Amino acid sequence: MKGKIGRNDQCPCGSGKKYKKCCITLITPTSGATWIDEEGLHIISKGTKPSDSEIEKMTKKYQNQVRNSPMWDEMVSEFGKEKAEELLKEFKAKVK
């Protein structure tokens, strides 16, 4: 699959960590697929649909990981802290 992220690849969130030590912990599928494309990070796994509260929890964890990554420093530098916080609200876990 084009753009598939391996466990030992650098995490696409920009943290500088290996994927297995970073965003893979948001959802750990027992089987399925993980990839990144122009829409973002995708994970397909067996199981039940996450509840709204679980999706909110994943979103908050993802946003905190962005705040602790080099990407956050770049966002604040380019847009200012207030605008960066606004933009961060667009970083959400979604179920399709």
C-alpha positions, 0 to 999 in steps of 0.5 A: 500500500502506498504511503503505509507507515511501518512501526519503525518509521518516523511518526508522521505527526512530526514528533521525531519519534518512531511511529510505534512509540507515538501515534500508533498508541492512539489505536492499536489494531489487532489486524488491519491496515494503517496508512497516511495520505493527503487526508491524514492518518488512516487506521482500519481495524476490526471491532466496534465503532468507538463511542463519541467519548472515545473519539473525543479522548483520541482527539485530545490525545492527538492534539496533545501529541501535536502540542509536544511535537516540532510541528507545534513550534512551527505553527506558533512561529508561523501563525502565532499562538492564538491562531495555532490554537484555532488550527489545532482544533481541526486536528480531530479523530474521525470515524468514517 
